Every structure is written in C-alpha cells, then in structure tokens.
Amino acid sequence: MKSSEDVGQWSIGEVAERFGLATHVLRHWEAVGLLHPAREGGARRRYEKPDVYAVAMILRAKEAGFGLDDIREMFDTDDPVRRKAILGRHRDALAVRIARAQASLALIDCALDCDHDDIASCPHFHAAIDARIGALAPL
C-alpha cells in the first residue's frame, strides 16, 4: 500500500505535523485565501507539493514580520512592482527590528560582562543606557 508521501499528497494532519502547526491554523490560512488544497471527494483536504511549499513560504514570511494580508497580496499579485513595494516596506521594518534587537543584545552583553555587584552603578552600563537615550535633553 502506498503512503500519502508516495503519491505526493498529504492530509491536513500530516502537513500540520510536518510544520509543528495545529490543523486549525491551516484551515484559517485556507479561509483567508492563502492555501487552496484539493478536496478528496469534495470533503477531505489533500495537500500537494505546491501547497506544502506555500505553507513553508507563509511561515517564513510570518517569521520576517509579514501579516497574512500582505502575504496574500504577494501571493495574489502578478505585478513585480507591487510585490517589490511590499517587500521593501517589510525589509525596512525588519531592519529596524534587527537594529533594536542588536542594541538589546549589546546591553545584555554589557550587563553580563560587568564586574559590579549592582549593574545600576556600573559606569559602562550607564554609558550604554546613555547611548540609547542620547537624543534626550539633559535631565
């Protein structure tokens, strides 16, 4: 007997398990127009390779901060200019999030490397905080 992988089709449960998702997530993505699995006998969903790739792309886009509406718009548009505009907007937002995360990491590293018993009294930690709020007028 052939498995679903042998015929290139998977059930919703198999796809959900492969990606560590709940099945209701896949149903929701289908409801909002991101997925279009075939229906077996009109009822049971059967995911084929393009559907599995779409799930992977959705997950990757979500990791990058895309909302479902923007993901659907990128999937639906044939206009490369529109797609690049969406990607550019999200690239800029991601760059800001990365810069903030790097600043937070530097602050944590500073605290971990500190020899002071109380980090609040460390001049290096104060300098890192001052750099973060540098645009503020003197108190």
Secondary structure, DSSP 8 states (H G I E B T S, - for coil): ---TTTTTEE-HHHHHHHHT--HHHHHHHHHTTS---EEETTTEEEEEHHHHHHHHHHHHHHHTT--HHHHHHHHH---HHHHHHHHHHHHHHHHHHHHHHHHHHHHHHHHHH---SSGGG-HHHHHHHHHHTTTS---
